[in-house]
Amino acid sequence: MTPAGLRATAMGALCCLISFAPVWAQSDADKIRLIESEAVGWSRNMDQLLASYTEDVSYEDPGLGLTLKGKEQVRGFAQSFFTAFPDLKAEIVTTVVAGERAASEWRFSGTQTGDLPGIPAANKRMDVYGASIYEFEGGKIKRKVDYWDVATALRQLGAMPAKQ
Protein backbone atom coordinates (compact mmCIF):
# COMPACT_ATOMS: atom_id res chain seq x y z
CA MET A 1 0.00 0.00 0.00
CA THR A 2 1.26 3.46 -0.82
CA PRO A 3 1.88 6.10 1.88
CA ALA A 4 -1.16 8.02 0.60
CA GLY A 5 -3.28 4.85 0.84
CA LEU A 6 -2.05 4.22 4.39
CA ARG A 7 -2.92 7.78 5.38
CA ALA A 8 -6.39 7.44 3.85
CA THR A 9 -6.96 4.14 5.66
CA ALA A 10 -5.73 5.59 8.96
CA MET A 11 -7.93 8.69 8.55
CA GLY A 12 -10.93 6.51 7.74
CA ALA A 13 -10.34 4.39 10.85
CA LEU A 14 -9.88 7.50 13.00
CA CYS A 15 -13.10 9.07 11.70
CA CYS A 16 -14.93 5.82 12.38
CA LEU A 17 -13.61 5.72 15.96
CA ILE A 18 -14.51 9.36 16.57
CA SER A 19 -18.05 8.86 15.27
CA PHE A 20 -18.58 5.96 17.70
CA ALA A 21 -16.82 7.60 20.66
CA PRO A 22 -20.01 8.81 22.42
CA VAL A 23 -21.37 5.26 22.41
CA TRP A 24 -18.48 3.69 24.26
CA ALA A 25 -16.92 6.69 25.95
CA GLN A 26 -19.88 8.29 27.66
CA SER A 27 -18.55 9.88 30.83
CA ASP A 28 -20.19 9.78 34.25
CA ALA A 29 -20.98 13.48 33.82
CA ASP A 30 -22.74 12.70 30.50
CA LYS A 31 -24.84 10.03 32.21
CA ILE A 32 -25.77 12.43 35.02
CA ARG A 33 -26.80 15.04 32.42
CA LEU A 34 -28.89 12.38 30.64
CA ILE A 35 -30.68 11.48 33.90
CA GLU A 36 -31.30 15.17 34.62
CA SER A 37 -32.59 15.65 31.07
CA GLU A 38 -34.95 12.69 31.50
CA ALA A 39 -36.29 14.30 34.71
CA VAL A 40 -37.00 17.50 32.79
CA GLY A 41 -38.88 15.27 30.35
CA TRP A 42 -41.04 13.96 33.19
CA SER A 43 -41.82 17.62 33.91
CA ARG A 44 -44.22 17.53 30.93
CA ASN A 45 -41.76 17.52 28.02
CA MET A 46 -42.60 14.34 26.08
CA ASP A 47 -40.03 14.86 23.32
CA GLN A 48 -37.21 15.31 25.81
CA LEU A 49 -38.42 12.36 27.87
CA LEU A 50 -38.53 9.94 24.94
CA ALA A 51 -35.20 11.20 23.55
CA SER A 52 -33.57 9.93 26.76
CA TYR A 53 -34.48 6.30 26.01
CA THR A 54 -33.40 3.60 23.58
CA GLU A 55 -36.15 2.47 21.17
CA ASP A 56 -36.56 -0.79 23.13
CA VAL A 57 -36.37 0.76 26.61
CA SER A 58 -37.65 -1.28 29.53
CA TYR A 59 -39.41 0.87 32.14
CA GLU A 60 -40.51 -0.80 35.36
CA ASP A 61 -42.48 0.53 38.32
CA PRO A 62 -42.90 -2.33 40.84
CA GLY A 63 -45.04 -0.15 43.14
CA LEU A 64 -47.64 0.17 40.38
CA GLY A 65 -47.07 -3.39 39.12
CA LEU A 66 -46.00 -1.95 35.79
CA THR A 67 -43.54 -3.11 33.13
CA LEU A 68 -43.42 -1.14 29.88
CA LYS A 69 -41.49 -2.13 26.76
CA GLY A 70 -40.52 0.45 24.17
CA LYS A 71 -40.99 4.18 23.78
CA GLU A 72 -44.65 4.01 22.73
CA GLN A 73 -45.71 2.27 25.94
CA VAL A 74 -43.70 4.81 27.96
CA ARG A 75 -45.40 7.60 25.96
CA GLY A 76 -48.87 6.33 26.91
CA PHE A 77 -47.98 6.00 30.60
CA ALA A 78 -46.32 9.43 30.73
CA GLN A 79 -49.24 11.04 28.91
CA SER A 80 -51.65 9.76 31.57
CA PHE A 81 -49.53 11.49 34.24
CA PHE A 82 -49.18 14.66 32.17
CA THR A 83 -52.98 14.79 31.79
CA ALA A 84 -53.68 14.09 35.46
CA PHE A 85 -50.99 16.49 36.75
CA PRO A 86 -50.77 19.57 34.48
CA ASP A 87 -48.14 21.09 36.79
CA LEU A 88 -46.11 17.88 37.12
CA LYS A 89 -42.51 18.47 38.13
CA ALA A 90 -39.68 15.97 38.52
CA GLU A 91 -36.32 16.92 39.94
CA ILE A 92 -33.18 14.93 40.62
CA VAL A 93 -31.85 15.22 44.18
CA THR A 94 -28.68 13.15 43.77
CA THR A 95 -27.17 10.67 41.32
CA VAL A 96 -24.45 8.04 41.55
CA VAL A 97 -22.94 6.43 38.44
CA ALA A 98 -21.08 3.12 38.33
CA GLY A 99 -20.06 2.07 34.84
CA GLU A 100 -23.14 1.38 32.70
CA ARG A 101 -25.48 1.70 35.68
CA ALA A 102 -26.63 4.56 37.86
CA ALA A 103 -29.00 5.36 40.70
CA SER A 104 -30.76 8.58 41.53
CA GLU A 105 -32.98 9.98 44.23
CA TRP A 106 -35.76 12.20 42.92
CA ARG A 107 -38.77 14.26 43.91
CA PHE A 108 -42.06 14.21 41.98
CA SER A 109 -44.77 16.78 42.65
CA GLY A 110 -47.93 18.12 41.10
CA THR A 111 -51.64 18.76 41.59
CA GLN A 112 -53.99 16.05 40.36
CA THR A 113 -56.65 17.89 38.37
CA GLY A 114 -57.29 15.02 35.94
CA ASP A 115 -58.30 11.40 36.39
CA LEU A 116 -55.87 8.52 36.79
CA PRO A 117 -56.94 4.90 36.29
CA GLY A 118 -59.14 4.17 39.33
CA ILE A 119 -58.42 7.57 40.92
CA PRO A 120 -60.72 10.45 39.98
CA ALA A 121 -59.32 13.98 39.93
CA ALA A 122 -58.73 15.01 43.54
CA ASN A 123 -57.51 18.57 43.06
CA LYS A 124 -54.93 17.73 45.70
CA ARG A 125 -51.17 18.00 45.65
CA MET A 126 -48.79 15.05 45.54
CA ASP A 127 -45.18 15.51 46.65
CA VAL A 128 -43.15 12.30 46.96
CA TYR A 129 -39.56 11.11 46.86
CA GLY A 130 -38.33 8.01 45.11
CA ALA A 131 -35.29 6.34 43.64
CA SER A 132 -34.46 4.94 40.22
CA ILE A 133 -31.97 2.44 38.88
CA TYR A 134 -30.74 3.03 35.32
CA GLU A 135 -28.88 0.93 32.75
CA PHE A 136 -27.33 2.64 29.73
CA GLU A 137 -26.66 1.59 26.17
CA GLY A 138 -25.47 3.72 23.28
CA GLY A 139 -25.62 6.97 25.24
CA LYS A 140 -29.28 6.48 26.27
CA ILE A 141 -31.28 4.85 29.04
CA LYS A 142 -31.92 1.20 28.13
CA ARG A 143 -33.65 0.16 31.38
CA LYS A 144 -35.14 2.11 34.24
CA VAL A 145 -36.76 0.86 37.44
CA ASP A 146 -38.58 3.33 39.73
CA TYR A 147 -39.08 2.67 43.44
CA TRP A 148 -41.29 5.07 45.36
CA ASP A 149 -43.81 5.23 48.18
CA VAL A 150 -47.10 4.83 46.31
CA ALA A 151 -49.05 4.73 49.61
CA THR A 152 -47.86 8.23 50.55
CA ALA A 153 -48.93 9.55 47.15
CA LEU A 154 -52.36 7.90 47.49
CA ARG A 155 -52.80 9.37 50.98
CA GLN A 156 -51.88 12.83 49.70
CA LEU A 157 -54.43 12.49 46.90
CA GLY A 158 -57.14 11.30 49.30
CA ALA A 159 -57.34 7.87 47.65
CA MET A 160 -56.14 6.11 50.80
CA PRO A 161 -56.83 6.84 54.49
CA ALA A 162 -54.33 8.97 56.38
CA LYS A 163 -51.86 7.28 58.72
CA GLN A 164 -53.20 6.71 62.22
C-alpha positions as CSV (number, residue, x, y, z in Angstrom):
1,M,0.0,0.0,0.0
2,T,1.3,3.5,-0.8
3,P,1.9,6.1,1.9
4,A,-1.2,8.0,0.6
5,G,-3.3,4.9,0.8
6,L,-2.1,4.2,4.4
7,R,-2.9,7.8,5.4
8,A,-6.4,7.4,3.9
9,T,-7.0,4.1,5.7
10,A,-5.7,5.6,9.0
11,M,-7.9,8.7,8.6
12,G,-10.9,6.5,7.7
13,A,-10.3,4.4,10.9
14,L,-9.9,7.5,13.0
15,C,-13.1,9.1,11.7
16,C,-14.9,5.8,12.4
17,L,-13.6,5.7,16.0
18,I,-14.5,9.4,16.6
19,S,-18.1,8.9,15.3
20,F,-18.6,6.0,17.7
21,A,-16.8,7.6,20.7
22,P,-20.0,8.8,22.4
23,V,-21.4,5.3,22.4
24,W,-18.5,3.7,24.3
25,A,-16.9,6.7,25.9
26,Q,-19.9,8.3,27.7
27,S,-18.6,9.9,30.8
28,D,-20.2,9.8,34.2
29,A,-21.0,13.5,33.8
30,D,-22.7,12.7,30.5
31,K,-24.8,10.0,32.2
32,I,-25.8,12.4,35.0
33,R,-26.8,15.0,32.4
34,L,-28.9,12.4,30.6
35,I,-30.7,11.5,33.9
36,E,-31.3,15.2,34.6
37,S,-32.6,15.6,31.1
38,E,-35.0,12.7,31.5
39,A,-36.3,14.3,34.7
40,V,-37.0,17.5,32.8
41,G,-38.9,15.3,30.3
42,W,-41.0,14.0,33.2
43,S,-41.8,17.6,33.9
44,R,-44.2,17.5,30.9
45,N,-41.8,17.5,28.0
46,M,-42.6,14.3,26.1
47,D,-40.0,14.9,23.3
48,Q,-37.2,15.3,25.8
49,L,-38.4,12.4,27.9
50,L,-38.5,9.9,24.9
51,A,-35.2,11.2,23.6
52,S,-33.6,9.9,26.8
53,Y,-34.5,6.3,26.0
54,T,-33.4,3.6,23.6
55,E,-36.1,2.5,21.2
56,D,-36.6,-0.8,23.1
57,V,-36.4,0.8,26.6
58,S,-37.7,-1.3,29.5
59,Y,-39.4,0.9,32.1
60,E,-40.5,-0.8,35.4
61,D,-42.5,0.5,38.3
62,P,-42.9,-2.3,40.8
63,G,-45.0,-0.1,43.1
64,L,-47.6,0.2,40.4
65,G,-47.1,-3.4,39.1
66,L,-46.0,-1.9,35.8
67,T,-43.5,-3.1,33.1
68,L,-43.4,-1.1,29.9
69,K,-41.5,-2.1,26.8
70,G,-40.5,0.5,24.2
71,K,-41.0,4.2,23.8
72,E,-44.6,4.0,22.7
73,Q,-45.7,2.3,25.9
74,V,-43.7,4.8,28.0
75,R,-45.4,7.6,26.0
76,G,-48.9,6.3,26.9
77,F,-48.0,6.0,30.6
78,A,-46.3,9.4,30.7
79,Q,-49.2,11.0,28.9
80,S,-51.6,9.8,31.6
81,F,-49.5,11.5,34.2
82,F,-49.2,14.7,32.2
83,T,-53.0,14.8,31.8
84,A,-53.7,14.1,35.5
85,F,-51.0,16.5,36.7
86,P,-50.8,19.6,34.5
87,D,-48.1,21.1,36.8
88,L,-46.1,17.9,37.1
89,K,-42.5,18.5,38.1
90,A,-39.7,16.0,38.5
91,E,-36.3,16.9,39.9
92,I,-33.2,14.9,40.6
93,V,-31.9,15.2,44.2
94,T,-28.7,13.1,43.8
95,T,-27.2,10.7,41.3
96,V,-24.4,8.0,41.6
97,V,-22.9,6.4,38.4
98,A,-21.1,3.1,38.3
99,G,-20.1,2.1,34.8
100,E,-23.1,1.4,32.7
101,R,-25.5,1.7,35.7
102,A,-26.6,4.6,37.9
103,A,-29.0,5.4,40.7
104,S,-30.8,8.6,41.5
105,E,-33.0,10.0,44.2
106,W,-35.8,12.2,42.9
107,R,-38.8,14.3,43.9
108,F,-42.1,14.2,42.0
109,S,-44.8,16.8,42.6
110,G,-47.9,18.1,41.1
111,T,-51.6,18.8,41.6
112,Q,-54.0,16.0,40.4
113,T,-56.7,17.9,38.4
114,G,-57.3,15.0,35.9
115,D,-58.3,11.4,36.4
116,L,-55.9,8.5,36.8
117,P,-56.9,4.9,36.3
118,G,-59.1,4.2,39.3
119,I,-58.4,7.6,40.9
120,P,-60.7,10.5,40.0
121,A,-59.3,14.0,39.9
122,A,-58.7,15.0,43.5
123,N,-57.5,18.6,43.1
124,K,-54.9,17.7,45.7
125,R,-51.2,18.0,45.7
126,M,-48.8,15.0,45.5
127,D,-45.2,15.5,46.7
128,V,-43.2,12.3,47.0
129,Y,-39.6,11.1,46.9
130,G,-38.3,8.0,45.1
131,A,-35.3,6.3,43.6
132,S,-34.5,4.9,40.2
133,I,-32.0,2.4,38.9
134,Y,-30.7,3.0,35.3
135,E,-28.9,0.9,32.8
136,F,-27.3,2.6,29.7
137,E,-26.7,1.6,26.2
138,G,-25.5,3.7,23.3
139,G,-25.6,7.0,25.2
140,K,-29.3,6.5,26.3
141,I,-31.3,4.9,29.0
142,K,-31.9,1.2,28.1
143,R,-33.6,0.2,31.4
144,K,-35.1,2.1,34.2
145,V,-36.8,0.9,37.4
146,D,-38.6,3.3,39.7
147,Y,-39.1,2.7,43.4
148,W,-41.3,5.1,45.4
149,D,-43.8,5.2,48.2
150,V,-47.1,4.8,46.3
151,A,-49.1,4.7,49.6
152,T,-47.9,8.2,50.5
153,A,-48.9,9.5,47.1
154,L,-52.4,7.9,47.5
155,R,-52.8,9.4,51.0
156,Q,-51.9,12.8,49.7
157,L,-54.4,12.5,46.9
158,G,-57.1,11.3,49.3
159,A,-57.3,7.9,47.6
160,M,-56.1,6.1,50.8
161,P,-56.8,6.8,54.5
162,A,-54.3,9.0,56.4
163,K,-51.9,7.3,58.7
164,Q,-53.2,6.7,62.2
